[in-house]
Amino acid sequence: MENRQYRGFILEIARAESNRVCYLLLPKGVKPDVLCFLEKAAEQYRCSMVAISGVDWNDALTPWLACGVFRKKKAFGGKAADFLTALQGEYFHDIEEALGVTDAERYLVGVSLSGLFAIWTLTQTSVLKGIAAISPSLWYDNFAEWFGSADLKGGAQKVHISLGDKEKNSKEQRMTKVETCTEEIVRVLAAKGVAVDFQIFDGTHFSPILPRLELALASILPFL
């Protein structure tokens, strides 16, 4: 794995000899076992893995302003549109240039709030061929209702979503809707002709992560 600093983010990169690039928006403190898995996955799927951490979690990944969760937590800044503009502009360009990749076939994996962001991108851009959302925060205020009437941009040929079966037992009232909201969004995607794979695991919020990540990549990355 290569470790790089880029515009305040940390990039962990496993290269592959192909034009396929999978971007993973991960929380801070990516564990060594996850990085080891991504290195093996890059070889298995012939797809460069780029794990990005250090993103402003509450601001850059949320589609609109909302109150924070739990007591005294920071509010959500609703700056996803700005972050996506930067991603599909200079960020993808710079990273893929460093990888020596042209005409990239791009995939996106998100976790928690970055999973919400990943699902939201379906309505915003067509530059991503496959999307995986692990424990996405689809309980986010009014998101499920909004998504039901939003237009999809196309591009993504496969969407994978997973949840832990205990996530709906949260002490935060808004989060208790996560499974219901996720099921509604899965129905919307299927009704609009999107190939969607929805799995519920035995576990909590994106834990354990490795089996979910393994299934996510297997779902959206066809073998070459």
C-alpha positions as CSV (number, residue, x, y, z in Angstrom):
1,M,0.0,0.0,0.0
2,E,1.1,3.5,-0.8
3,N,0.4,6.3,1.7
4,R,0.0,9.8,0.4
5,Q,-1.2,13.2,1.7
6,Y,-3.5,15.0,-0.7
7,R,-5.3,18.3,0.0
8,G,-5.6,17.5,3.7
9,F,-6.7,13.9,3.1
10,I,-4.9,10.7,3.6
11,L,-4.8,8.4,0.6
12,E,-4.0,4.7,1.0
13,I,-3.5,3.3,-2.5
14,A,-3.2,-0.3,-3.8
15,R,-2.4,-0.2,-7.5
16,A,-3.7,-2.6,-10.2
17,E,-2.9,-2.9,-13.9
18,S,-6.2,-1.7,-15.3
19,N,-8.2,1.4,-15.8
20,R,-10.6,0.5,-13.0
21,V,-10.4,2.6,-9.8
22,C,-12.5,2.0,-6.6
23,Y,-12.6,5.0,-4.3
24,L,-13.5,4.2,-0.7
25,L,-14.5,7.1,1.6
26,L,-13.5,5.7,5.1
27,P,-13.6,7.2,8.6
28,K,-10.3,8.2,10.2
29,G,-8.0,5.6,11.6
30,V,-8.3,2.9,8.9
31,K,-7.1,-0.3,10.4
32,P,-4.2,-2.4,9.0
33,D,-6.4,-5.4,8.4
34,V,-8.7,-3.3,6.1
35,L,-5.7,-2.0,4.2
36,C,-4.3,-5.6,3.9
37,F,-7.6,-6.7,2.5
38,L,-7.7,-3.8,0.0
39,E,-4.3,-4.7,-1.3
40,K,-5.5,-8.3,-2.0
41,A,-8.7,-7.0,-3.5
42,A,-6.8,-4.8,-5.9
43,E,-5.1,-7.9,-7.3
44,Q,-8.2,-10.0,-7.2
45,Y,-10.4,-7.6,-9.1
46,R,-7.7,-5.9,-11.2
47,C,-8.9,-2.6,-9.8
48,S,-6.9,0.1,-8.0
49,M,-8.1,0.7,-4.5
50,V,-8.0,4.3,-3.2
51,A,-9.0,4.6,0.4
52,I,-9.6,8.3,1.3
53,S,-9.8,9.3,5.0
54,G,-9.7,12.7,6.7
55,V,-12.9,14.0,4.9
56,D,-14.9,16.5,7.0
57,W,-17.4,13.8,7.9
58,N,-20.4,16.0,9.1
59,D,-20.1,18.7,6.4
60,A,-18.7,17.3,3.1
61,L,-20.9,14.1,3.1
62,T,-24.3,15.5,3.9
63,P,-26.7,16.8,1.2
64,W,-28.3,19.6,3.2
65,L,-28.2,21.2,6.7
66,A,-29.6,19.2,9.6
67,C,-29.2,19.0,13.4
68,G,-26.4,16.8,14.7
69,V,-27.1,13.4,16.3
70,F,-26.8,12.6,20.0
71,R,-26.4,15.4,22.6
72,K,-24.1,18.3,21.8
73,K,-22.9,16.8,18.5
74,K,-21.9,19.1,15.7
75,A,-24.6,19.9,13.2
76,F,-24.5,18.6,9.6
77,G,-23.2,21.2,7.2
78,G,-24.8,20.0,4.0
79,K,-21.8,20.6,1.7
80,A,-22.0,17.3,-0.3
81,A,-22.5,19.2,-3.6
82,D,-19.2,21.1,-3.1
83,F,-17.4,17.9,-2.2
84,L,-18.8,16.0,-5.2
85,T,-17.8,18.9,-7.5
86,A,-14.2,18.7,-6.2
87,L,-14.2,14.9,-6.4
88,Q,-15.2,14.6,-10.0
89,G,-13.1,17.5,-10.9
90,E,-9.5,17.9,-9.7
91,Y,-9.5,15.1,-7.2
92,F,-10.3,12.2,-9.6
93,H,-8.0,13.9,-12.2
94,D,-5.0,14.2,-9.9
95,I,-5.3,10.8,-8.3
96,E,-5.8,9.0,-11.6
97,E,-3.0,10.9,-13.2
98,A,-0.7,9.7,-10.4
99,L,-2.0,6.1,-11.0
100,G,-1.3,6.5,-14.7
101,V,-5.0,5.8,-15.5
102,T,-6.9,7.3,-18.4
103,D,-10.6,6.9,-19.2
104,A,-11.1,5.5,-15.7
105,E,-14.0,3.2,-14.9
106,R,-14.9,4.4,-11.4
107,Y,-16.5,2.8,-8.4
108,L,-17.4,4.3,-5.0
109,V,-17.7,2.7,-1.6
110,G,-19.1,4.6,1.4
111,V,-19.6,3.8,5.1
112,S,-22.1,5.5,7.4
113,L,-22.4,9.1,6.3
114,S,-20.2,8.5,3.3
115,G,-22.6,5.7,2.4
116,L,-25.4,8.3,2.5
117,F,-23.2,10.4,0.2
118,A,-22.7,7.5,-2.2
119,I,-26.4,6.9,-2.6
120,W,-27.0,10.6,-3.0
121,T,-24.5,10.7,-5.9
122,L,-26.9,8.5,-7.9
123,T,-29.1,11.6,-8.3
124,Q,-26.2,13.9,-9.1
125,T,-23.6,12.3,-11.5
126,S,-23.2,9.5,-14.1
127,V,-19.4,9.2,-13.6
128,L,-19.6,6.2,-11.3
129,K,-20.2,2.7,-12.7
130,G,-20.9,1.0,-9.3
131,I,-21.7,2.1,-5.8
132,A,-21.6,0.3,-2.5
133,A,-23.0,1.8,0.8
134,I,-22.2,0.0,4.0
135,S,-24.5,1.0,6.9
136,P,-25.5,4.2,5.0
137,S,-27.1,6.9,7.1
138,L,-30.3,6.8,5.1
139,W,-32.3,7.9,8.2
140,Y,-31.0,11.4,7.4
141,D,-33.7,14.0,7.7
142,N,-36.2,13.8,4.8
143,F,-33.7,11.9,2.6
144,A,-35.9,8.8,1.9
145,E,-38.9,11.0,1.0
146,W,-36.7,13.3,-1.2
147,F,-35.0,10.3,-2.9
148,G,-38.3,8.8,-3.9
149,S,-39.1,11.8,-6.2
150,A,-35.5,12.5,-7.4
151,D,-34.3,11.7,-10.8
152,L,-31.4,9.3,-11.2
153,K,-28.5,10.3,-13.5
154,G,-27.7,6.8,-14.7
155,G,-24.1,5.5,-15.0
156,A,-24.2,3.1,-12.0
157,Q,-24.9,-0.4,-13.2
158,K,-24.9,-2.0,-9.8
159,V,-25.7,-0.7,-6.3
160,H,-24.9,-2.7,-3.1
161,I,-26.4,-1.7,0.3
162,S,-25.8,-3.4,3.6
163,L,-27.0,-2.9,7.2
164,G,-26.4,-4.4,10.6
165,D,-29.6,-5.9,12.0
166,K,-29.1,-4.0,15.3
167,E,-28.7,-0.6,13.8
168,K,-32.4,0.2,14.2
169,N,-32.0,-0.2,18.0
170,S,-30.1,3.1,18.3
171,K,-30.8,5.4,21.3
172,E,-31.0,8.2,18.8
173,Q,-34.6,8.4,17.7
174,R,-33.8,9.5,14.2
175,M,-31.5,6.6,13.6
176,T,-34.2,4.0,14.6
177,K,-35.7,4.6,11.1
178,V,-32.6,3.5,9.3
179,E,-33.8,0.0,8.3
180,T,-37.3,1.3,7.2
181,C,-35.7,4.1,5.2
182,T,-33.2,1.8,3.6
183,E,-35.8,-0.6,2.5
184,E,-37.8,2.2,1.0
185,I,-34.8,3.4,-1.0
186,V,-34.0,-0.1,-2.2
187,R,-37.6,-0.3,-3.5
188,V,-37.3,3.0,-5.3
189,L,-34.0,1.9,-6.9
190,A,-35.5,-1.4,-8.0
191,A,-38.6,0.3,-9.4
192,K,-36.4,2.6,-11.5
193,G,-34.6,-0.4,-13.0
194,V,-31.4,-0.3,-11.0
195,A,-29.7,-3.6,-10.2
196,V,-29.6,-3.3,-6.4
197,D,-28.3,-5.9,-3.9
198,F,-29.5,-5.4,-0.3
199,Q,-28.1,-7.4,2.6
200,I,-28.7,-7.3,6.4
201,F,-25.9,-8.7,8.5
202,D,-25.8,-9.8,12.1
203,G,-24.1,-6.8,13.7
204,T,-24.1,-3.2,14.6
205,H,-23.2,0.0,12.7
206,F,-20.7,-1.1,10.0
207,S,-19.3,-3.7,12.4
208,P,-17.8,-6.1,11.7
209,I,-16.5,-4.2,8.7
210,L,-14.4,-6.7,6.8
211,P,-17.1,-9.2,5.8
212,R,-19.3,-6.3,4.7
213,L,-16.5,-4.7,2.7
214,E,-15.7,-8.0,1.1
215,L,-19.3,-8.6,0.0
216,A,-19.6,-5.0,-1.2
217,L,-16.6,-5.3,-3.6
218,A,-17.7,-8.7,-4.8
219,S,-21.1,-7.2,-5.6
220,I,-20.0,-4.2,-7.6
221,L,-16.7,-5.3,-9.1
222,P,-17.1,-7.9,-11.8
223,F,-14.1,-10.0,-12.5
224,L,-12.1,-9.2,-15.7
